[in-house]
Amino acid sequence: MGEQKSMFRDYKAFEGKQIPTKLVRSTPQGDVILTTAEVTFTPLDPSLFKAPDGIAK
């Protein structure tokens, strides 16, 4: 337990979007570093946004 801080670092361009590739989480027990090597943006299926039957628009 204790205070934790997160720092986003090393921004790189993936498909024209700047994404942090390193997350450093500082904890009382020590730092945890998460590194992102690859980012893929997959278009969502438009049917995911369709209102369920019986709901008025």
C-alpha positions, 0 to 999 in steps of 0.5 A, a space after each residue: 500500500 501507499 502512494 503510487 505515481 504513473 508517468 507516461 514516457 517515450 511517445 511514438 507515432 502509430 498510424 499518425 497517433 502519438 502513443 506513450 510506449 513506456 509507463 513507469 509506475 512508482 510504488 513504495 515497493 519499487 518501480 514497475 515499467 510497462 513497455 508497448 512495442 506494437 499498437 494496432 487500431 482495428 475498426 469497430 463493427 458498426 453493428 456494435 452501436 445499433 440500439 437493441 430492438 424495442 428502444 426508440 431512437 
